[in-house]
């Protein structure tokens, strides 16, 4: 690519050290120009457009808003804007949600500089860049039955240790309905009991438990 037409990259990460490190690294590449950085996904949604930016390189989990939600909202306004994820997280659900939102690349922060640069170039050219093991995760996730919004809600409560009666009271449903939802969840997850379902859900990124 001619040096006169660099790929314009915008970096989004809520850790300043990461943003500055990526900026320094990418600006050492002749055909890439970092045209902006931000810790705020909301700011990116408001200000970034394809007129000024070719590729948005974003983290996935940020305090203000998840990267997948930012990508989804960006695409609602600018469908042609190309986005790539650079993250430490790679649960089945993280990968699935990011790609479903519109991410064209999924890069782990353990990747080499060469890999990151190649992914940015690939995305800029309209291609996808997903490592084979991540692509396999994605294929397996797509093949599984989708959980409904209510099932996800109940699964989160099950993972928090709540019993059927407690779930029923919290969600204003009958204990019989809560029990049926839990039974369906165990079947969909291929698990035998609530403990196993919780373990599987955490591994797949279906629930997230707060750490003290």
Beta strands, then each sheet from edge to edge (+ up, - down):
strand 1: 7-12
strand 2: 32-38
strand 3: 55-58
strand 4: 82-87
strand 5: 105-108
strand 6: 129-130
sheet 1: 2+ 1+ 3+ 4+ 5+ 6+
end
